[in-house]
Amino acid sequence: MSKVASEIVANTLNDWYIAIKKQEVEESKEYYSKVKKLFDDMEEDQEVLAYYSLLEERHKMLLHSSRGEPLQRHSYFTEDNQEFIKKTNDKLEYNFYLFEAMYEAYNKNYDRAINLYVLAERKLADIPDEIEAAEFYSKISYLYTLIKQSVVSQHYIKNAMTIYKRRPDYKSKLAVSTMIVATNYADMERYEESEEHYIEAIELAKELNDDFFVAQLHHNLSILYSDWGQSQKCIDSLQKALENDDWRKSSYFINSMFMMIKELFKIGEKESALNFHIQAQERLASMENKIYEAKISILYNLYCGNPKDNFSKCRVNLHYLKQQNDLESVDELSYIAAKRFESLDAYEEATAFFNEKIWAEQKMKQVEGIL
């Protein structure tokens, strides 16, 4: 069974928080039972667990004030701890906007997510904790990376790195931040600087003995090499990622399969691409990932059989990606499809896909325009 995304659990916690604020006792009790069950299947996330702990205390205080239930002796929500209550109020308000923003980003509602991050940042000013600030900078930086706002992302992530570099016990967070810097440089087409930062992040991950993270970094490095036009380095990086058993067992395996299939088709290694396509189909049969199923299907239909006969299949899968608001994939695959049909002198089909790429670019610029 796949794990429940922490963003989904956090969103339920936000609903619980609203019920508590409104002093809706029965509704709060229902959420209390519901979230405890969700934690059994949630992917690990210490921040969400910390938010839950604060809400659990606040829930108990609600039951005490509204139903006369006794407070446990360890509770900090007493009249003698007014200063602590103020701090937790600030933290709860901050967490509410933060996790609401993360949930909207998870659903690719980026304009809504940015507005909520702005509200969270205002609340952050009331929380004198530099690690909390660094975590926020890291999260908002990642969001800006998703919408290709690399300069804004660099501003936030470098603020986070300044804090993490002062704290040797946060080397893992520094490695993640270095990866984000590398991603931004790649988006700015500063490929050599991106490569340098990926290698730096890999060395940090090795120092931490985090083999899974090393595999993840090699996968991300492969994306850089693909964009850089260095296909063999891309394939080599993917092979390093796929050497890790935990990576192969994880949900990210299909991401690497897509990259491998795409790159092998690109350089004309059709037989090898089809071998990886078989592995991808075997994994997709045992898991549900409609987005990657559509992406891989587009590649297969472009390079196998008569592309003109498969034109409508590609359009159907591209339409699904548009429905899922996966604009980056629409942009990338529309361009690949357009160039493929152009190479076959199928200019009408190529034009249709170039138009899809233009549409995706305009939609992404609409998101950028809210900044």
C-alpha positions in Angstrom: 0.0 0.0 0.0 1.4 3.4 -0.9 1.9 6.0 1.8 -0.5 9.0 2.2 1.3 12.2 1.3 2.1 14.3 4.3 0.5 17.3 2.5 -2.9 15.6 2.6 -2.6 14.8 6.3 -1.5 18.3 7.1 -4.6 19.6 5.2 -6.8 17.5 7.4 -4.9 19.0 10.5 -5.8 22.4 9.2 -9.5 21.5 9.0 -9.1 20.2 12.6 -7.5 23.5 13.6 -10.5 25.5 12.2 -12.9 23.3 14.1 -10.9 23.9 17.3 -10.8 27.7 16.7 -14.6 27.7 16.2 -15.0 25.6 19.4 -16.9 22.9 17.6 -16.3 20.2 20.1 -17.9 17.2 18.4 -16.3 18.1 15.1 -13.0 18.4 16.8 -13.4 15.0 18.4 -14.1 13.5 14.9 -11.0 15.0 13.4 -9.0 13.8 16.4 -10.0 10.2 15.6 -9.6 10.7 11.9 -6.0 12.1 12.0 -4.8 9.4 14.3 -5.8 6.8 11.7 -4.1 8.8 8.9 -0.8 8.8 10.7 -0.6 5.0 10.4 -0.3 5.3 6.6 1.5 8.7 6.3 4.9 9.2 4.9 7.3 10.3 7.6 7.3 14.1 8.2 8.4 15.4 11.6 7.0 18.9 11.0 3.5 17.5 10.5 3.9 15.4 13.6 4.9 18.5 15.6 1.8 20.3 14.3 -0.3 17.4 15.4 1.1 17.6 18.9 0.2 21.3 19.2 -3.3 20.6 18.0 -3.7 17.7 20.3 -2.9 19.9 23.3 -5.3 22.6 22.0 -8.0 19.9 21.5 -7.6 18.8 25.1 -7.9 22.4 26.3 -11.1 22.7 24.3 -12.6 19.6 25.9 -11.5 21.0 29.3 -13.2 24.4 28.8 -16.3 23.1 27.0 -16.9 19.7 28.5 -15.1 19.9 31.9 -12.7 17.2 31.0 -9.5 17.3 33.2 -6.3 18.6 31.8 -3.3 16.3 32.2 -0.6 17.6 34.5 1.9 18.0 31.7 -0.3 20.4 29.7 1.2 23.8 29.0 -2.2 25.3 28.3 -2.8 26.8 31.7 -3.4 30.3 33.0 0.1 30.3 34.4 1.6 29.9 31.0 0.2 32.8 29.0 3.5 33.5 27.3 3.7 29.9 26.1 0.1 30.1 24.9 0.9 33.2 22.8 3.9 31.4 21.3 1.9 28.4 20.4 -0.9 30.6 19.0 1.7 32.2 16.7 3.1 28.8 15.7 -0.3 27.4 15.0 -1.3 30.3 12.8 2.0 30.0 11.0 1.6 26.3 10.5 -1.9 26.7 9.2 -0.8 29.0 6.4 2.4 27.0 5.7 0.6 23.6 5.4 -2.2 25.2 3.4 0.4 26.5 1.0 2.1 23.2 0.8 -1.2 21.4 0.1 -2.0 23.9 -2.8 1.4 23.4 -4.2 1.0 19.6 -4.0 -2.2 20.1 -6.1 -0.3 22.4 -8.5 -2.4 25.4 -7.6 0.7 27.5 -7.6 -0.9 31.0 -7.5 -2.9 30.1 -4.5 0.2 28.5 -2.9 2.3 31.6 -3.3 -0.4 33.8 -1.7 -0.5 31.5 1.3 3.2 31.4 1.6 3.2 35.2 1.8 0.8 35.0 4.7 2.9 32.3 6.4 6.0 34.5 6.0 4.3 37.4 7.8 3.5 35.0 10.7 7.1 33.7 10.7 8.2 37.1 11.9 6.6 36.3 15.3 8.6 33.1 15.7 12.2 33.8 16.8 13.6 30.5 15.6 16.2 30.5 12.8 15.8 26.9 12.0 12.1 27.4 11.5 13.0 30.3 9.2 15.5 28.2 7.3 12.8 25.5 6.8 10.4 28.1 5.5 13.0 29.5 3.1 13.7 26.0 1.8 10.0 25.2 1.2 9.2 28.5 -0.6 12.4 28.2 -2.6 11.3 24.8 -3.8 8.0 26.2 -4.9 9.6 28.9 -6.9 11.8 26.3 -8.5 8.7 24.4 -9.7 7.4 27.5 -11.6 10.9 28.3 -12.9 11.3 31.5 -10.9 15.0 30.7 -10.4 16.2 34.1 -9.2 13.5 34.3 -6.5 14.2 30.7 -5.5 17.9 31.4 -5.2 17.3 34.4 -2.9 15.3 32.2 -0.4 17.5 29.1 -0.6 20.7 31.0 0.0 19.1 32.5 3.1 18.4 29.0 4.3 22.0 27.8 3.5 23.5 30.7 5.5 21.6 29.3 8.5 22.3 25.6 7.9 26.1 26.3 7.4 26.2 27.6 11.0 24.6 24.3 12.2 26.7 21.2 11.6 23.8 19.0 12.8 21.8 20.2 9.8 24.1 18.8 7.1 21.3 16.9 5.5 19.3 20.1 5.1 22.3 21.8 3.7 22.6 19.0 1.1 19.0 19.5 0.1 19.5 23.2 -0.2 22.6 22.7 -2.4 20.4 20.5 -4.7 17.9 23.3 -5.0 20.6 25.7 -5.9 21.8 23.2 -8.6 18.3 22.9 -10.0 18.0 26.7 -10.3 21.3 27.0 -12.1 20.1 24.3 -14.5 16.9 26.2 -15.2 19.0 29.4 -15.9 21.1 27.2 -18.3 24.2 27.8 -16.2 25.0 24.1 -16.6 28.6 24.0 -15.3 27.6 25.8 -12.0 24.6 23.4 -11.7 26.9 20.4 -12.1 29.3 21.7 -9.5 26.5 22.1 -6.9 25.1 18.6 -7.7 28.5 17.1 -7.2 28.8 19.0 -3.9 25.4 17.8 -2.8 26.4 14.2 -3.7 29.5 14.4 -1.5 27.5 15.7 1.4 25.0 12.9 1.0 27.9 10.4 1.0 29.2 11.9 4.2 25.8 11.3 5.7 25.8 7.7 4.4 22.4 8.4 2.8 22.6 6.1 -0.2 18.9 6.8 -1.2 19.6 10.5 -1.3 22.7 9.9 -3.4 20.5 8.0 -5.8 18.0 10.8 -5.9 20.8 13.3 -6.6 22.1 11.2 -9.5 18.6 11.1 -10.9 18.3 14.9 -10.7 21.8 15.2 -12.2 20.5 13.2 -15.1 17.9 15.8 -15.8 20.6 18.4 -16.0 22.6 16.4 -18.4 19.6 15.8 -20.6 18.8 19.5 -20.8 22.6 20.1 -21.4 22.5 17.8 -24.4 24.9 15.3 -22.8 23.0 12.1 -23.3 25.6 9.6 -22.3 26.3 11.4 -19.0 22.5 11.5 -18.5 22.2 7.7 -18.9 25.3 7.1 -16.7 23.7 9.1 -13.9 20.4 7.2 -14.2 22.3 3.9 -14.0 23.9 5.1 -10.8 20.5 5.9 -9.4 19.1 2.6 -10.4 21.9 0.7 -8.8 20.3 1.5 -5.4 17.8 -1.2 -4.4 15.7 1.2 -2.3 15.4 3.6 -5.2 14.3 0.8 -7.5 11.6 -0.2 -5.0 10.4 3.4 -4.4 7.8 5.3 -6.3 10.6 7.4 -7.9 11.7 4.4 -10.0 9.2 5.3 -12.7 10.6 8.8 -12.9 14.0 7.3 -13.8 12.4 4.9 -16.3 10.8 7.8 -18.0 14.1 9.7 -18.2 15.9 6.6 -19.5 13.3 5.9 -22.2 13.3 9.5 -23.3 17.0 9.8 -23.6 17.5 6.4 -25.3 14.9 7.3 -27.9 16.5 10.7 -28.4 19.8 9.1 -29.4 18.3 6.4 -31.5 18.8 3.5 -29.1 15.3 2.1 -29.7 16.0 -1.5 -28.6 17.4 -0.4 -25.3 14.5 2.1 -24.8 12.0 -0.7 -25.4 13.7 -2.8 -22.8 13.3 -0.1 -20.2 9.7 0.5 -21.5 8.9 -3.1 -20.5 10.3 -2.5 -17.0 8.2 0.6 -16.8 5.0 -1.2 -17.8 5.6 -3.9 -15.3 5.9 -1.3 -12.5 2.9 0.7 -13.7 0.9 -2.6 -13.6 1.6 -2.8 -9.8 1.1 0.9 -8.9 -1.1 3.7 -10.0 0.6 6.7 -11.6 -1.6 8.0 -14.4 0.7 10.9 -15.0 3.8 8.9 -15.8 1.6 6.3 -17.6 0.6 9.2 -20.0 4.1 10.6 -20.3 5.6 7.2 -21.2 2.8 6.4 -23.5 3.5 9.6 -25.5 7.1 8.6 -25.9 6.2 5.1 -27.0 3.7 6.3 -29.6 6.1 8.9 -31.0 8.9 6.4 -31.6 7.2 3.1 -32.2 5.0 2.3 -35.2 3.8 5.0 -37.5 3.8 8.3 -35.5 1.0 9.7 -37.8 -1.2 6.8 -36.8 -0.4 7.4 -33.2 -1.0 11.2 -33.4 -4.4 11.1 -31.7 -3.1 8.8 -28.9 -0.4 11.4 -28.2 -3.0 14.2 -28.1 -5.2 12.3 -25.7 -2.4 11.7 -23.3 -1.3 15.3 -23.6 -4.8 16.4 -22.8 -4.7 14.3 -19.7 -1.5 16.1 -18.5 -3.2 19.4 -19.2 -6.2 18.4 -17.0 -3.7 17.5 -14.2 -2.1 20.9 -14.6 1.3 19.3 -15.3 2.4 22.2 -17.4 6.1 21.4 -17.4 5.4 18.0 -18.8 3.0 19.4 -21.4 5.7 21.9 -22.4 8.5 19.3 -22.6 6.6 16.6 -24.4 4.9 18.9 -26.8 8.3 20.1 -28.0 9.6 16.5 -28.3 6.5 15.6 -30.3 6.7 18.7 -32.5 10.3 18.0 -33.4 9.6 14.3 -34.0 6.8 15.1 -36.5 8.9 17.9 -38.1 11.7 15.4 -38.7 9.2 13.2 -40.6 8.0 16.2 -42.7 4.6 15.9 -41.0 4.2 19.7 -40.6 0.5 19.8 -39.8 1.0 17.5 -36.8 4.2 19.3 -35.8 2.4 22.6 -35.8 -0.4 21.2 -33.5 2.2 20.2 -30.9 4.1 23.5 -31.2 0.8 25.2 -30.4 0.5 23.0 -27.4 3.9 24.1 -26.2 3.0 27.7 -26.7 -0.1 27.2 -24.7 1.9 25.6 -21.8 4.4 28.4 -21.9 1.6 31.0 -21.7 0.0 29.2 -18.7 3.3 29.1 -16.9 3.9 32.8 -17.5 0.4 33.5 -16.0 1.7 31.8 -12.8 4.9 33.8 -13.0 2.9 37.0 -13.5 1.4 36.9 -10.0 4.8 37.7 -8.5 
